[in-house]
Structures are given as C-alpha cells and as structure tokens.
Amino acid sequence: MLTRRIAHLIRTGAARPHEILAITFTNKAAREMKERIERLIG
C-alpha cells in the first residue's frame, strides 16, 4: 500500500521524489521498496 501511495504522489506531481521520506527497518527493505516504486512509475 505504501509503495502505491508513493508512486501515485510522484506520478500525479503532488510530490517530487526528494520530498518523500519513507523509513524502513533494514536496507534490504529500503531497496525492495525503491525497486517496487520504480516498477510502478515506469
């Protein structure tokens, strides 16, 4: 859900990528979230 919301914010122009802060517990989780968002945005 969080990754879809972030992707939506970027796609609609409501927020630029450097304006979004998403905190994860591990670097692995952060990488996975980044990859998912990149796939959703295209």
mmCIF file of the N, C-alpha and C atoms, coordinates in Angstrom:
data_MODEL
# 
_entry.id   MODEL 
# 
loop_
_atom_site.group_PDB 
_atom_site.id 
_atom_site.type_symbol 
_atom_site.label_atom_id 
_atom_site.label_alt_id 
_atom_site.label_comp_id 
_atom_site.label_asym_id 
_atom_site.label_entity_id 
_atom_site.label_seq_id 
_atom_site.pdbx_PDB_ins_code 
_atom_site.Cartn_x 
_atom_site.Cartn_y 
_atom_site.Cartn_z 
_atom_site.occupancy 
_atom_site.B_iso_or_equiv 
_atom_site.pdbx_formal_charge 
_atom_site.auth_seq_id 
_atom_site.auth_comp_id 
_atom_site.auth_asym_id 
_atom_site.auth_atom_id 
_atom_site.pdbx_PDB_model_num 
ATOM 1   N N  . MET A 1 1  ? 0.821  -1.197 0.000   1.00 0.00 ? 1  MET A N  1 
ATOM 2   C CA . MET A 1 1  ? 0.000  0.000  0.000   1.00 0.00 ? 1  MET A CA 1 
ATOM 3   C C  . MET A 1 1  ? 0.862  1.256  0.000   1.00 0.00 ? 1  MET A C  1 
ATOM 4   N N  . LEU A 1 2  ? 1.881  1.273  0.815   1.00 0.00 ? 2  LEU A N  1 
ATOM 5   C CA . LEU A 1 2  ? 2.738  2.456  0.913   1.00 0.00 ? 2  LEU A CA 1 
ATOM 6   C C  . LEU A 1 2  ? 3.449  2.742  -0.399  1.00 0.00 ? 2  LEU A C  1 
ATOM 7   N N  . THR A 1 3  ? 3.942  1.696  -1.054  1.00 0.00 ? 3  THR A N  1 
ATOM 8   C CA . THR A 1 3  ? 4.650  1.910  -2.321  1.00 0.00 ? 3  THR A CA 1 
ATOM 9   C C  . THR A 1 3  ? 3.709  2.462  -3.389  1.00 0.00 ? 3  THR A C  1 
ATOM 10  N N  . ARG A 1 4  ? 2.473  1.998  -3.413  1.00 0.00 ? 4  ARG A N  1 
ATOM 11  C CA . ARG A 1 4  ? 1.500  2.510  -4.383  1.00 0.00 ? 4  ARG A CA 1 
ATOM 12  C C  . ARG A 1 4  ? 1.181  3.980  -4.107  1.00 0.00 ? 4  ARG A C  1 
ATOM 13  N N  . ARG A 1 5  ? 1.096  4.346  -2.859  1.00 0.00 ? 5  ARG A N  1 
ATOM 14  C CA . ARG A 1 5  ? 0.812  5.739  -2.494  1.00 0.00 ? 5  ARG A CA 1 
ATOM 15  C C  . ARG A 1 5  ? 1.972  6.645  -2.916  1.00 0.00 ? 5  ARG A C  1 
ATOM 16  N N  . ILE A 1 6  ? 3.186  6.214  -2.671  1.00 0.00 ? 6  ILE A N  1 
ATOM 17  C CA . ILE A 1 6  ? 4.355  6.994  -3.069  1.00 0.00 ? 6  ILE A CA 1 
ATOM 18  C C  . ILE A 1 6  ? 4.399  7.139  -4.588  1.00 0.00 ? 6  ILE A C  1 
ATOM 19  N N  . ALA A 1 7  ? 4.182  6.049  -5.297  1.00 0.00 ? 7  ALA A N  1 
ATOM 20  C CA . ALA A 1 7  ? 4.179  6.097  -6.757  1.00 0.00 ? 7  ALA A CA 1 
ATOM 21  C C  . ALA A 1 7  ? 3.094  7.049  -7.256  1.00 0.00 ? 7  ALA A C  1 
ATOM 22  N N  . HIS A 1 8  ? 1.933  7.023  -6.637  1.00 0.00 ? 8  HIS A N  1 
ATOM 23  C CA . HIS A 1 8  ? 0.834  7.913  -7.025  1.00 0.00 ? 8  HIS A CA 1 
ATOM 24  C C  . HIS A 1 8  ? 1.226  9.377  -6.819  1.00 0.00 ? 8  HIS A C  1 
ATOM 25  N N  . LEU A 1 9  ? 1.843  9.684  -5.698  1.00 0.00 ? 9  LEU A N  1 
ATOM 26  C CA . LEU A 1 9  ? 2.264  11.055 -5.419  1.00 0.00 ? 9  LEU A CA 1 
ATOM 27  C C  . LEU A 1 9  ? 3.249  11.560 -6.466  1.00 0.00 ? 9  LEU A C  1 
ATOM 28  N N  . ILE A 1 10 ? 4.156  10.698 -6.877  1.00 0.00 ? 10 ILE A N  1 
ATOM 29  C CA . ILE A 1 10 ? 5.159  11.089 -7.866  1.00 0.00 ? 10 ILE A CA 1 
ATOM 30  C C  . ILE A 1 10 ? 4.521  11.234 -9.243  1.00 0.00 ? 10 ILE A C  1 
ATOM 31  N N  . ARG A 1 11 ? 3.703  10.246 -9.635  1.00 0.00 ? 11 ARG A N  1 
ATOM 32  C CA . ARG A 1 11 ? 3.070  10.278 -10.961 1.00 0.00 ? 11 ARG A CA 1 
ATOM 33  C C  . ARG A 1 11 ? 2.170  11.488 -11.155 1.00 0.00 ? 11 ARG A C  1 
ATOM 34  N N  . THR A 1 12 ? 1.423  11.864 -10.131 1.00 0.00 ? 12 THR A N  1 
ATOM 35  C CA . THR A 1 12 ? 0.489  12.976 -10.255 1.00 0.00 ? 12 THR A CA 1 
ATOM 36  C C  . THR A 1 12 ? 1.159  14.331 -10.071 1.00 0.00 ? 12 THR A C  1 
ATOM 37  N N  . GLY A 1 13 ? 2.408  14.331 -9.638  1.00 0.00 ? 13 GLY A N  1 
ATOM 38  C CA . GLY A 1 13 ? 3.117  15.588 -9.431  1.00 0.00 ? 13 GLY A CA 1 
ATOM 39  C C  . GLY A 1 13 ? 2.820  16.224 -8.083  1.00 0.00 ? 13 GLY A C  1 
ATOM 40  N N  . ALA A 1 14 ? 2.114  15.505 -7.215  1.00 0.00 ? 14 ALA A N  1 
ATOM 41  C CA . ALA A 1 14 ? 1.800  16.026 -5.888  1.00 0.00 ? 14 ALA A CA 1 
ATOM 42  C C  . ALA A 1 14 ? 3.053  16.153 -5.024  1.00 0.00 ? 14 ALA A C  1 
ATOM 43  N N  . ALA A 1 15 ? 4.063  15.351 -5.334  1.00 0.00 ? 15 ALA A N  1 
ATOM 44  C CA . ALA A 1 15 ? 5.331  15.419 -4.611  1.00 0.00 ? 15 ALA A CA 1 
ATOM 45  C C  . ALA A 1 15 ? 6.447  14.953 -5.534  1.00 0.00 ? 15 ALA A C  1 
ATOM 46  N N  . ARG A 1 16 ? 7.602  15.554 -5.360  1.00 0.00 ? 16 ARG A N  1 
ATOM 47  C CA . ARG A 1 16 ? 8.778  15.119 -6.103  1.00 0.00 ? 16 ARG A CA 1 
ATOM 48  C C  . ARG A 1 16 ? 9.506  14.073 -5.261  1.00 0.00 ? 16 ARG A C  1 
ATOM 49  N N  . PRO A 1 17 ? 10.268 13.179 -5.898  1.00 0.00 ? 17 PRO A N  1 
ATOM 50  C CA . PRO A 1 17 ? 10.921 12.098 -5.146  1.00 0.00 ? 17 PRO A CA 1 
ATOM 51  C C  . PRO A 1 17 ? 11.757 12.577 -3.954  1.00 0.00 ? 17 PRO A C  1 
ATOM 52  N N  . HIS A 1 18 ? 12.439 13.708 -4.095  1.00 0.00 ? 18 HIS A N  1 
ATOM 53  C CA . HIS A 1 18 ? 13.280 14.154 -2.981  1.00 0.00 ? 18 HIS A CA 1 
ATOM 54  C C  . HIS A 1 18 ? 12.473 14.775 -1.846  1.00 0.00 ? 18 HIS A C  1 
ATOM 55  N N  . GLU A 1 19 ? 11.172 14.911 -2.014  1.00 0.00 ? 19 GLU A N  1 
ATOM 56  C CA . GLU A 1 19 ? 10.312 15.457 -0.967  1.00 0.00 ? 19 GLU A CA 1 
ATOM 57  C C  . GLU A 1 19 ? 9.642  14.361 -0.129  1.00 0.00 ? 19 GLU A C  1 
ATOM 58  N N  . ILE A 1 20 ? 9.892  13.109 -0.461  1.00 0.00 ? 20 ILE A N  1 
ATOM 59  C CA . ILE A 1 20 ? 9.230  11.990 0.207   1.00 0.00 ? 20 ILE A CA 1 
ATOM 60  C C  . ILE A 1 20 ? 10.213 11.276 1.136   1.00 0.00 ? 20 ILE A C  1 
ATOM 61  N N  . LEU A 1 21 ? 9.778  11.018 2.353   1.00 0.00 ? 21 LEU A N  1 
ATOM 62  C CA . LEU A 1 21 ? 10.587 10.276 3.309   1.00 0.00 ? 21 LEU A CA 1 
ATOM 63  C C  . LEU A 1 21 ? 9.832  9.011  3.696   1.00 0.00 ? 21 LEU A C  1 
ATOM 64  N N  . ALA A 1 22 ? 10.428 7.874  3.409   1.00 0.00 ? 22 ALA A N  1 
ATOM 65  C CA . ALA A 1 22 ? 9.853  6.588  3.799   1.00 0.00 ? 22 ALA A CA 1 
ATOM 66  C C  . ALA A 1 22 ? 10.917 5.851  4.605   1.00 0.00 ? 22 ALA A C  1 
ATOM 67  N N  . ILE A 1 23 ? 10.602 5.511  5.825   1.00 0.00 ? 23 ILE A N  1 
ATOM 68  C CA . ILE A 1 23 ? 11.572 4.883  6.722   1.00 0.00 ? 23 ILE A CA 1 
ATOM 69  C C  . ILE A 1 23 ? 11.293 3.389  6.813   1.00 0.00 ? 23 ILE A C  1 
ATOM 70  N N  . THR A 1 24 ? 12.350 2.596  6.661   1.00 0.00 ? 24 THR A N  1 
ATOM 71  C CA . THR A 1 24 ? 12.244 1.139  6.792   1.00 0.00 ? 24 THR A CA 1 
ATOM 72  C C  . THR A 1 24 ? 13.183 0.683  7.903   1.00 0.00 ? 24 THR A C  1 
ATOM 73  N N  . PHE A 1 25 ? 13.047 -0.569 8.293   1.00 0.00 ? 25 PHE A N  1 
ATOM 74  C CA . PHE A 1 25 ? 13.883 -1.102 9.359   1.00 0.00 ? 25 PHE A CA 1 
ATOM 75  C C  . PHE A 1 25 ? 15.216 -1.632 8.846   1.00 0.00 ? 25 PHE A C  1 
ATOM 76  N N  . THR A 1 26 ? 15.277 -2.004 7.576   1.00 0.00 ? 26 THR A N  1 
ATOM 77  C CA . THR A 1 26 ? 16.526 -2.561 7.038   1.00 0.00 ? 26 THR A CA 1 
ATOM 78  C C  . THR A 1 26 ? 16.833 -1.963 5.674   1.00 0.00 ? 26 THR A C  1 
ATOM 79  N N  . ASN A 1 27 ? 18.092 -2.031 5.298   1.00 0.00 ? 27 ASN A N  1 
ATOM 80  C CA . ASN A 1 27 ? 18.498 -1.571 3.974   1.00 0.00 ? 27 ASN A CA 1 
ATOM 81  C C  . ASN A 1 27 ? 17.877 -2.438 2.883   1.00 0.00 ? 27 ASN A C  1 
ATOM 82  N N  . LYS A 1 28 ? 17.732 -3.729 3.161   1.00 0.00 ? 28 LYS A N  1 
ATOM 83  C CA . LYS A 1 28 ? 17.122 -4.632 2.193   1.00 0.00 ? 28 LYS A CA 1 
ATOM 84  C C  . LYS A 1 28 ? 15.680 -4.212 1.908   1.00 0.00 ? 28 LYS A C  1 
ATOM 85  N N  . ALA A 1 29 ? 14.943 -3.886 2.944   1.00 0.00 ? 29 ALA A N  1 
ATOM 86  C CA . ALA A 1 29 ? 13.560 -3.442 2.775   1.00 0.00 ? 29 ALA A CA 1 
ATOM 87  C C  . ALA A 1 29 ? 13.513 -2.130 1.990   1.00 0.00 ? 29 ALA A C  1 
ATOM 88  N N  . ALA A 1 30 ? 14.457 -1.244 2.243   1.00 0.00 ? 30 ALA A N  1 
ATOM 89  C CA . ALA A 1 30 ? 14.511 0.033  1.520   1.00 0.00 ? 30 ALA A CA 1 
ATOM 90  C C  . ALA A 1 30 ? 14.775 -0.197 0.039   1.00 0.00 ? 30 ALA A C  1 
ATOM 91  N N  . ARG A 1 31 ? 15.698 -1.096 -0.270  1.00 0.00 ? 31 ARG A N  1 
ATOM 92  C CA . ARG A 1 31 ? 15.989 -1.428 -1.678  1.00 0.00 ? 31 ARG A CA 1 
ATOM 93  C C  . ARG A 1 31 ? 14.769 -2.006 -2.370  1.00 0.00 ? 31 ARG A C  1 
ATOM 94  N N  . GLU A 1 32 ? 14.098 -2.927 -1.701  1.00 0.00 ? 32 GLU A N  1 
ATOM 95  C CA . GLU A 1 32 ? 12.914 -3.556 -2.275  1.00 0.00 ? 32 GLU A CA 1 
ATOM 96  C C  . GLU A 1 32 ? 11.810 -2.528 -2.523  1.00 0.00 ? 32 GLU A C  1 
ATOM 97  N N  . MET A 1 33 ? 11.617 -1.612 -1.586  1.00 0.00 ? 33 MET A N  1 
ATOM 98  C CA . MET A 1 33 ? 10.603 -0.582 -1.750  1.00 0.00 ? 33 MET A CA 1 
ATOM 99  C C  . MET A 1 33 ? 10.957 0.320  -2.934  1.00 0.00 ? 33 MET A C  1 
ATOM 100 N N  . LYS A 1 34 ? 12.209 0.700  -3.038  1.00 0.00 ? 34 LYS A N  1 
ATOM 101 C CA . LYS A 1 34 ? 12.655 1.544  -4.147  1.00 0.00 ? 34 LYS A CA 1 
ATOM 102 C C  . LYS A 1 34 ? 12.416 0.847  -5.480  1.00 0.00 ? 34 LYS A C  1 
ATOM 103 N N  . GLU A 1 35 ? 12.756 -0.443 -5.560  1.00 0.00 ? 35 GLU A N  1 
ATOM 104 C CA . GLU A 1 35 ? 12.563 -1.200 -6.798  1.00 0.00 ? 35 GLU A CA 1 
ATOM 105 C C  . GLU A 1 35 ? 11.081 -1.294 -7.168  1.00 0.00 ? 35 GLU A C  1 
ATOM 106 N N  . ARG A 1 36 ? 10.225 -1.516 -6.179  1.00 0.00 ? 36 ARG A N  1 
ATOM 107 C CA . ARG A 1 36 ? 8.785  -1.607 -6.444  1.00 0.00 ? 36 ARG A CA 1 
ATOM 108 C C  . ARG A 1 36 ? 8.231  -0.286 -6.953  1.00 0.00 ? 36 ARG A C  1 
ATOM 109 N N  . ILE A 1 37 ? 8.666  0.803  -6.338  1.00 0.00 ? 37 ILE A N  1 
ATOM 110 C CA . ILE A 1 37 ? 8.195  2.124  -6.778  1.00 0.00 ? 37 ILE A CA 1 
ATOM 111 C C  . ILE A 1 37 ? 8.671  2.405  -8.194  1.00 0.00 ? 37 ILE A C  1 
ATOM 112 N N  . GLU A 1 38 ? 9.913  2.075  -8.484  1.00 0.00 ? 38 GLU A N  1 
ATOM 113 C CA . GLU A 1 38 ? 10.439 2.287  -9.848  1.00 0.00 ? 38 GLU A CA 1 
ATOM 114 C C  . GLU A 1 38 ? 9.640  1.492  -10.862 1.00 0.00 ? 38 GLU A C  1 
ATOM 115 N N  . ARG A 1 39 ? 9.257  0.253  -10.525 1.00 0.00 ? 39 ARG A N  1 
ATOM 116 C CA . ARG A 1 39 ? 8.447  -0.559 -11.444 1.00 0.00 ? 39 ARG A CA 1 
ATOM 117 C C  . ARG A 1 39 ? 7.065  0.045  -11.650 1.00 0.00 ? 39 ARG A C  1 
ATOM 118 N N  . LEU A 1 40 ? 6.481  0.589  -10.587 1.00 0.00 ? 40 LEU A N  1 
ATOM 119 C CA . LEU A 1 40 ? 5.148  1.180  -10.699 1.00 0.00 ? 40 LEU A CA 1 
ATOM 120 C C  . LEU A 1 40 ? 5.158  2.465  -11.524 1.00 0.00 ? 40 LEU A C  1 
ATOM 121 N N  . ILE A 1 41 ? 6.218  3.243  -11.387 1.00 0.00 ? 41 ILE A N  1 
ATOM 122 C CA . ILE A 1 41 ? 6.300  4.511  -12.112 1.00 0.00 ? 41 ILE A CA 1 
ATOM 123 C C  . ILE A 1 41 ? 6.678  4.287  -13.572 1.00 0.00 ? 41 ILE A C  1 
ATOM 124 N N  . GLY A 1 42 ? 7.559  3.347  -13.792 1.00 0.00 ? 42 GLY A N  1 
ATOM 125 C CA . GLY A 1 42 ? 7.961  3.033  -15.157 1.00 0.00 ? 42 GLY A CA 1 
ATOM 126 C C  . GLY A 1 42 ? 9.216  3.715  -15.612 1.00 0.00 ? 42 GLY A C  1 
# 
